[in-house]
Amino acid sequence: MLRRALNRQPRTRQLWASDSSLVEACLEEHPLETVFLRSEIRQGALRQGSLLGAEHPFDRRIRGVLMHGPLVVPWAPDPRDLDALGKALRPHLPWIQLMVGPMDQIARLQEQLGSRLPPVRTMRAEQPHYAVDLGSVAPEPNDPPPLRRARTEELEPLVRAGAAMHLEEVGFDPLAVDPSGYRERVLTLIRRGRIYVWMEGDRVAFKAECSSVTPEAVQLQGVWTDPTLRRQGRATKAMATLCHRLLADTEWVTLFVNDFNDTAIRVYERTGFKRIGSMRTVLF
């Protein structure tokens, strides 16, 4: 009886490239909720040893996955698996800077880890999570904007635009915290073709980043319109154009947004995005 009970308890272990099929089987059932983790795996996260897994001994299946390091991202719908991963996360807590994931899972980790976590600097407790596909996306505009992939020579205006967005949405300026690291991150996204931009002269009128890309879904972040150009229809037109472009190669486009950003929510819903859940972001 004791052995049977132990076999029902998840155990955690480091995940490696040899576990890729097990991890994919765990994540592929929820492609919209796990697009970030699946994208990071495609970029080599399993080779880097940055993922923990909750394994069920009786069938050797991975039922939960957690990325650790400066960024913590969980996917473990069963609370038993999430609790096991939270316990395994404890030695890695000194390095945590950001925690992002489904609201209920992040909230449970916060409750479980409690005072072991660093002090919270900023928390977005409930961020509406949206998705759109070809069946619901708004029609392409008759006069599409000059939206295109960003170029490396546009690094500095994109860095300034991204920093302004962070200050507005999250409450801190990444150029004051880690200017070289932030510039390198933006440059990497440009080189990967992950930033779409609408330039007016040398000014960024609109931008959006494809933070995660899989065959099933693309997750957007960093959607921003120059404050002096807002309420003129640019964002609505740009989002419809961008979604049609992305949906030519993937099934879904997803994003999540701060619940107090009514203007952005209206733009996304006009574009055809439907709410699929809630996310939480915690900055330490």
Phi and psi in degrees as a GROMACS rama.xvg file:
@    title "Ramachandran Plot"
@    xaxis  label "Phi"
@    yaxis  label "Psi"
@TYPE xy
-62.3868  -43.9163  LEU-2
-62.6536  -39.1419  ARG-3
-65.3976  -39.485  ARG-4
-65.7744  -41.2151  ALA-5
-64.2468  -35.0889  LEU-6
-68.6792  -16.9003  ASN-7
-88.3327  -12.0014  ARG-8
-86.9993  131.311  GLN-9
-68.1293  146.906  PRO-10
-123.141  149.81  ARG-11
-106.677  151.796  THR-12
-158.344  161.548  ARG-13
-66.8972  140.762  GLN-14
-103.587  143.659  LEU-15
-131.876  178.402  TRP-16
-57.4089  -31.6121  ALA-17
-66.4197  -13.9635  SER-18
-95.2927  8.38156  ASP-19
-57.8495  -40.8712  SER-20
-68.1244  -36.8753  SER-21
-66.8952  -41.6818  LEU-22
-67.415  -42.8739  VAL-23
-61.9219  -39.858  GLU-24
-62.7153  -33.1587  ALA-25
-70.781  -40.0264  CYS-26
-92.0836  -26.0498  LEU-27
-69.0024  -18.5551  GLU-28
-71.4792  -17.3061  GLU-29
-132.266  67.6464  HIS-30
-65.1955  -26.2493  PRO-31
-79.5014  -37.9234  LEU-32
-77.6657  -22.96  GLU-33
-113.47  18.1317  THR-34
-59.9927  -37.2448  VAL-35
-65.0702  -49.4743  PHE-36
-61.4791  -43.2282  LEU-37
-65.7292  -36.5901  ARG-38
-66.8678  -42.1261  SER-39
-64.7407  -36.2404  GLU-40
-63.8034  -39.3474  ILE-41
-64.8828  -24.8354  ARG-42
-89.8399  1.20185  GLN-43
108.878  15.2148  GLY-44
-58.9822  -34.8775  ALA-45
-69.0209  -32.5558  LEU-46
-71.5776  -25.1693  ARG-47
-87.0028  -6.35039  GLN-48
69.0064  32.9895  GLY-49
-103.494  14.2141  SER-50
-124.532  137.944  LEU-51
-107.974  149.53  LEU-52
-127.985  145.938  GLY-53
-99.2373  114.477  ALA-54
-108.455  139.777  GLU-55
-99.1589  113.785  HIS-56
-59.4236  -33.3854  PRO-57
-69.8656  -23.1231  PHE-58
-129.99  3.48274  ASP-59
60.6663  23.129  ARG-60
-90.721  145.552  ARG-61
-86.2162  121.963  ILE-62
-109.251  -11.4499  ARG-63
-151.953  148.033  GLY-64
-134.655  142.001  VAL-65
-140.474  123.912  LEU-66
-84.4583  134.629  MET-67
-126.498  165.664  HIS-68
129.777  -154.032  GLY-69
-58.6491  -30.6015  PRO-70
-111.438  127.339  LEU-71
-112.233  124.388  VAL-72
-134.45  115.796  VAL-73
-99.6492  154.328  PRO-74
-144.003  100.643  TRP-75
-153.061  88.3877  ALA-76
-62.3475  -30.7954  PRO-77
-83.2194  122.494  ASP-78
-56.715  -31.4967  PRO-79
-63.2123  -40.9839  ARG-80
-68.0888  -40.9987  ASP-81
-64.3255  -40.1473  LEU-82
-64.3542  -39.7779  ASP-83
-64.2837  -41.3564  ALA-84
-67.5778  -37.7778  LEU-85
-61.4633  -40.3468  GLY-86
-64.8139  -41.6899  LYS-87
-69.0708  -21.5243  ALA-88
-75.4176  -20.5595  LEU-89
-52.5005  -43.6115  ARG-90
-64.8848  -17.5179  PRO-91
-96.073  -1.06464  HIS-92
-64.7422  -29.9576  LEU-93
-59.0109  -20.3544  PRO-94
-99.3042  -3.93899  TRP-95
-72.0721  135.631  ILE-96
-122.787  -26.9577  GLN-97
-148.778  139.102  LEU-98
-129.239  125.728  MET-99
-138.43  138.337  VAL-100
169.165  -173.142  GLY-101
-53.8886  137.779  PRO-102
-54.8584  -45.1487  MET-103
-66.5175  -35.3371  ASP-104
-73.0816  -41.2165  GLN-105
-65.5651  -41.3806  ILE-106
-61.0648  -40.3965  ALA-107
-67.4424  -40.2711  ARG-108
-61.9781  -43.1448  LEU-109
-60.2662  -42.7649  GLN-110
-66.0652  -42.2018  GLU-111
-68.0853  -43.6857  GLN-112
-84.9032  -27.2703  LEU-113
49.0896  -124.465  GLY-114
-70.141  -9.5949  SER-115
-70.0017  -23.5118  ARG-116
-74.1051  150.077  LEU-117
-63.5957  163.909  PRO-118
-59.8304  139.344  PRO-119
-78.4277  126.98  VAL-120
-88.7795  -46.4557  ARG-121
-146.892  138.425  THR-122
-134.45  129.601  MET-123
-104.932  96.2675  ARG-124
-68.9695  -34.5252  ALA-125
-142.513  106.389  GLU-126
-112.29  114.611  GLN-127
-55.0209  134.053  PRO-128
-107.245  125.991  HIS-129
-123.317  156.711  TYR-130
-147.738  152.361  ALA-131
-142.265  145.516  VAL-132
-130.622  -177.044  ASP-133
-64.0105  -24.3564  LEU-134
-74.904  -19.0842  GLY-135
-121.49  -10.9179  SER-136
-67.4447  144.555  VAL-137
-65.4041  154.368  ALA-138
-59.3288  152.191  PRO-139
-65.0583  143.085  GLU-140
-66.0229  148.491  PRO-141
-66.0083  -28.9254  ASN-142
-118.159  74.6295  ASP-143
-58.6311  143.72  PRO-144
-74.6259  164.937  PRO-145
-78.4193  58.5624  PRO-146
-83.849  133.153  LEU-147
-154.688  172.096  ARG-148
-69.8545  142.099  ARG-149
-69.8318  155.958  ALA-150
-111.793  154.932  ARG-151
-61.0768  -31.0874  THR-152
-70.6553  -8.54716  GLU-153
-97.3464  15.3679  GLU-154
-56.2251  -51.8721  LEU-155
-63.1787  -47.2219  GLU-156
-63.0887  -31.7246  PRO-157
-71.7492  -36.6829  LEU-158
-62.3406  -44.8595  VAL-159
-63.9994  -41.6374  ARG-160
-64.6  -43.5871  ALA-161
-64.453  -39.1711  GLY-162
-65.4319  -40.4729  ALA-163
-63.1805  -38.9336  ALA-164
-64.3115  -44.301  MET-165
-60.002  -44.0897  HIS-166
-62.9201  -39.4206  LEU-167
-72.0205  -42.6751  GLU-168
-92.2498  -36.4418  GLU-169
-109.497  -24.339  VAL-170
97.1964  11.8364  GLY-171
-143.667  156.755  PHE-172
-101.695  112.248  ASP-173
-63.4849  -23.7333  PRO-174
-72.936  -19.6001  LEU-175
-86.9179  -21.0896  ALA-176
-94.2433  -50.452  VAL-177
-151.177  74.1793  ASP-178
-61.5482  -42.7055  PRO-179
-69.4119  -40.4399  SER-180
-64.0499  -39.575  GLY-181
-68.5671  -42.9174  TYR-182
-59.8497  -40.9024  ARG-183
-64.9236  -38.6294  GLU-184
-63.4119  -45.2806  ARG-185
-64.0071  -41.5048  VAL-186
-62.9639  -39.8984  LEU-187
-61.3891  -42.8041  THR-188
-64.3957  -39.7107  LEU-189
-62.2188  -47.9068  ILE-190
-63.6862  -28.8409  ARG-191
-84.5275  -1.35502  ARG-192
72.871  28.2942  GLY-193
-97.401  -5.4742  ARG-194
-111.611  127.449  ILE-195
-106.248  139.164  TYR-196
-140.773  148.025  VAL-197
-118.427  107.126  TRP-198
-96.805  140.671  MET-199
-122.298  100.003  GLU-200
68.2739  -128.114  GLY-201
-100.863  16.4968  ASP-202
-108.297  138.988  ARG-203
-79.037  109.924  VAL-204
-80.709  -38.4523  ALA-205
-152.821  145.368  PHE-206
-148.609  157.504  LYS-207
-154.081  142.65  ALA-208
-112.05  137.215  GLU-209
-90.4869  91.6421  CYS-210
-73.0128  -28.1745  SER-211
-141.76  136.435  SER-212
-136.114  124.761  VAL-213
-136.402  168.222  THR-214
-61.3559  -26.3631  PRO-215
-90.5515  -29.2335  GLU-216
-156.551  151.745  ALA-217
-120.991  131.042  VAL-218
-102.596  127.848  GLN-219
-94.8301  148.295  LEU-220
-149.376  173.139  GLN-221
61.9818  31.1135  GLY-222
-75.7302  123.722  VAL-223
-151.356  139.903  TRP-224
-120.874  136.908  THR-225
-50.6969  126.455  ASP-226
-55.2602  -31.2983  PRO-227
-76.4641  -9.25789  THR-228
-113.678  10.5565  LEU-229
-78.1124  163.673  ARG-230
61.8118  30.6836  ARG-231
-122.289  6.60489  GLN-232
90.0912  1.03671  GLY-233
-63.5317  -48.0862  ARG-234
-62.8705  -43.0386  ALA-235
-61.847  -44.6589  THR-236
-66.4827  -43.2893  LYS-237
-67.5845  -40.0881  ALA-238
-66.1023  -41.6871  MET-239
-62.8329  -43.662  ALA-240
-62.383  -46.5742  THR-241
-63.4784  -44.4883  LEU-242
-63.1074  -42.2558  CYS-243
-61.8002  -39.1376  HIS-244
-65.489  -43.9197  ARG-245
-71.0305  -37.3257  LEU-246
-72.2949  -5.63372  LEU-247
-72.4426  -18.7857  ALA-248
-123.24  -6.36044  ASP-249
-142.928  169.807  THR-250
-89.155  -31.0275  GLU-251
-138.837  152.516  TRP-252
-120.632  130.735  VAL-253
-124.704  163.025  THR-254
-167.853  163.702  LEU-255
-132.997  156.181  PHE-256
-142.278  150.661  VAL-257
-64.3579  137.367  ASN-258
-66.8567  -19.1892  ASP-259
-87.8005  -5.52439  PHE-260
-88.6943  74.043  ASN-261
-61.0627  -36.5826  ASP-262
-63.4542  -46.4866  THR-263
-64.5242  -40.9696  ALA-264
-60.8005  -41.5742  ILE-265
-63.0547  -40.4847  ARG-266
-61.7363  -46.8692  VAL-267
-65.1118  -41.5254  TYR-268
-69.7044  -34.2073  GLU-269
-65.7181  -30.13  ARG-270
-74.4562  -15.574  THR-271
111.549  1.58578  GLY-272
-65.5905  139.164  PHE-273
-116.913  141.912  LYS-274
-72.4767  133.299  ARG-275
-119.955  -4.23058  ILE-276
166.548  -161.036  GLY-277
-136.715  140.981  SER-278
-115.23  166.319  MET-279
-137.635  137.96  ARG-280
-122.309  129.631  THR-281
-126.447  123.31  VAL-282
-105.996  128.293  LEU-283
